[in-house]
Amino acid sequence: LRITHAKPSDSGNYSCVPTVAERASVNVHVINGKSVRNAITDPCDKIIPVHASITYPT
């Protein structure tokens, strides 16, 4: 999932339902901040197992 120029109204649950794989969902929270660079931390492209959760430290 990539949201360009995300804003708080883009927050919500997003789902992907491929025809040849299991459904996946993610709950996105967009918050206001002064610097986008500080909001993105490594790993920025991690693959997460279905039904798992991940927290990026800030």
LINHU-V506918 format. One record per residue. N is the residue number from 1. PHI is phi as a letter, one per 40 degrees, with the letter a starting at -180 (* if undefined). PSI is psi as a letter, one per 40 degrees, with the letter a starting at -180 (none if undefined). BURIAL is I if it has 9 or more other C-alpha atoms within 8 Angstrom, else O. Layout:
((N;PHI;PSI;BURIAL) (N;PHI;PSI;BURIAL))
//
This chain:
((1;*;h;O) (2;b;h;O) (3;b;h;O) (4;c;h;O) (5;f;f;O) (6;c;i;O) (7;b;i;I) (8;d;d;I) (9;c;e;O) (10;c;e;I) (11;c;i;I) (12;i;a;O) (13;c;h;O) (14;b;h;O) (15;b;i;O) (16;b;h;O) (17;b;g;O) (18;c;i;O) (19;c;d;O) (20;b;f;O) (21;a;i;O) (22;c;i;O) (23;c;i;O) (24;b;i;I) (25;b;i;O) (26;a;i;O) (27;b;h;O) (28;b;h;I) (29;b;h;O) (30;b;h;I) (31;b;i;O) (32;c;i;O) (33;a;i;O) (34;c;d;O) (35;b;h;O) (36;c;d;O) (37;d;d;O) (38;c;e;O) (39;c;e;O) (40;b;h;O) (41;b;i;I) (42;c;i;O) (43;c;h;O) (44;c;e;O) (45;b;f;O) (46;c;i;O) (47;c;h;O) (48;b;h;O) (49;c;i;O) (50;d;h;O) (51;g;e;O) (52;c;i;O) (53;b;i;O) (54;a;i;O) (55;b;h;O) (56;c;h;O) (57;c;i;O) (58;b;none;O))
//
